[in-house]
Amino acid sequence: MSRVNSTELTPDGIEIERHWQELAGRRRAYSWLIGIGLLIAVSGSFWFANDSNAGKFFDRLPHFFDFAGDLVPRDGWEVWRALFDLPSPYFDGSLKFDYPEGRVYVLGAFYIPEYFYKMLQTLNIAIISTVVGAFFGFLLCFLAAKNLVKNKLIRFVARRYMEILRAFPEIVIAGFFAAILSLGPIPAMLAVGIHTIGALGKLFFEVVENADMKADEGLRAVGANWFERVGFGIVPQVMPNFMSYALLRLEINVRASTIIGAVGGGGIGEELRLSIGRGHQAKTLAIVLLLLATIIAVDQFSAWLRRRLVGNQAFAFGGKLS
């Protein structure tokens, strides 16, 4: 808002100008206070980090990128040999260059490279967890929706149950199940699946509460019961958004499955942890490249499938398709 000469303004205009200046001054004061507060918080965090590291935090900052430099192998082709389990000319009997040992033979001489096989395990964990989470989230969301269930107790129980399921991070739930079922992909599937039920259930019931209730009113008028009203009046409206959220959750679960794998949940995450801990540069970079390519592929596939399900008009900018 530009400044104008107060002599050109009416009394009401002068009052508006004064009020605007007060608001602008208050906004600047709040901005300064927030900036100073953030500066104090960041400074305190650095001080705490330095104190927790026995005064070595700031001393080690110049070496921040040393780890990334140590990951560079002496021969760039070693990364591709490690990725596809090809023999290395530097093989000396150690685990560092034993790439062919990880081959998973399928038929005769045909094999799947070890890291591709482990990546398939991680994708398997993510897909099964997403399917299970979407199924049970779908069942619970209608009980939590205010426009479908008038009984406050039922809504309260359904919502609190989903809150409990998503209250703890997947890695905490995985640690609990690992103590009971031992290490492996089963605890990872249970952990990611349980968290997915709570997360998708919340997203789903919010979509249901925003649904158009005219179809429900029409079905109610002709004597349809609750299940028929939900099945024929609500589900057709919300399914495209349900699928979109489920696909988005699949992308998240791929990353979560990788992290859980690093703590004993199987899959590519476990191999990444071992290769970093043993200082195997080529193996570490091969896994990182495979993870990056897989996540990009999953993201692109999910975006394409969402467009097919929801329609291109939902992604239009300014009413025009790009």
JORALIN-V747349 format. One record per helix or strand of 2 or more residues. SS is the DSSP state (H for helix, E for strand). FROM is the first residue (numbers start at 1). TO is the last residue. Records with the same first field share a line. If there is no record, write none. Layout:
SS=FROM-TO + FROM-TO
This chain:
H=6-8 + 11-52 + 57-63 + 66-70 + 77-83 + 95-97 + 99-102 + 114-144 + 152-167 + 170-181 + 185-209 + 214-221 + 226-265 + 268-278 + 281-310 + 312-315
E=104-107 + 110-112
